Amino acid sequence: MTLAVGVLSAAHPHSDAYADVLADRDDVDLAGVADPDADRARAFADRHGTEYVDDADALLAAVDAAVICAPNADHRAWFDRAAAADVDVLCEKPLATTVDDARAMVERWRESDITAGVAMPLRFCEPARRVKDALEAGDVGDIRSISGTNRGQMPGGWFADPDAAGAGAVMDHTVHIVDLVLALTGEPVVEVYAELGTRFHDVPVDDVNVLSMELADGTPLLLDGSWSRPDAWHTWGDATLELTGTDGTVALDYTDQSLTYTVDAGPDAGVETAFYGTDANAALIDDFLASVREGTDPAITPDDGLRAVAVVEAALASAERCEPVAVTE
């Protein structure tokens, strides 16, 4: 059976990656894009061989599932609209900009019959799968500490608008690593101490953050999730994790699945990277579409999205109060 899938806003740059995956599948019809920004939607539709639908309700009536790629603050409105139309939905991360909105989305999901997922794809990459295998085999022993990074380039646009994004790098990057740690260890974050700042860019949101966290079992987790990579960096950034246990240490680096090389002449001179690893976005889409077909929950549900948003909200409160803050969810 072919599934008709729509895109609800093309505001997030990840929308292009998801559309590429969907358009390449024989079992999916990329049915169109709805977006309040008509110029953005038409450009997206032209890039991906689909159509701009100026009536979002008409698109929702025509599709089986949809991917929300709106600015963070608009996720709840699009989610509610999809749920009202009984359309299964994959929502870009973070699920929402506040715990209250994220909780309302979870409640809407539970009250509806829709399948709903959150786009936090790191747990699908091959390095993460290998670390999971090592942990389950007991190769590391009891975990004593975890440290990670999710350092990237400043994306600009609405990401630097506190009303549209909710915050800066701490909102953009924390959720990925928190979700990955939960997937690997089964332990949620229960407390956060955060230091935030704006040091690299002239923006009204944070571009630097260092989070010192504690998991439910007492394990410390340290994260640098800053927008600290320069515009000329040879990748979009990094996503790393190192877990130290009583019997060993295991580490993963999402961007390690790549070949770095130098171009010594011409307009493209400089260091470049060719990525050859797991397409985590494709695996995320695979998981979501399988859940839609089977009527089951995907690997990452709105519950997981709520937990991640709660960590970000605690980090923002911690930075403001200069003290550790408990995670309420």
Disulfide bonds with the S-S distance in Angstrom:
none
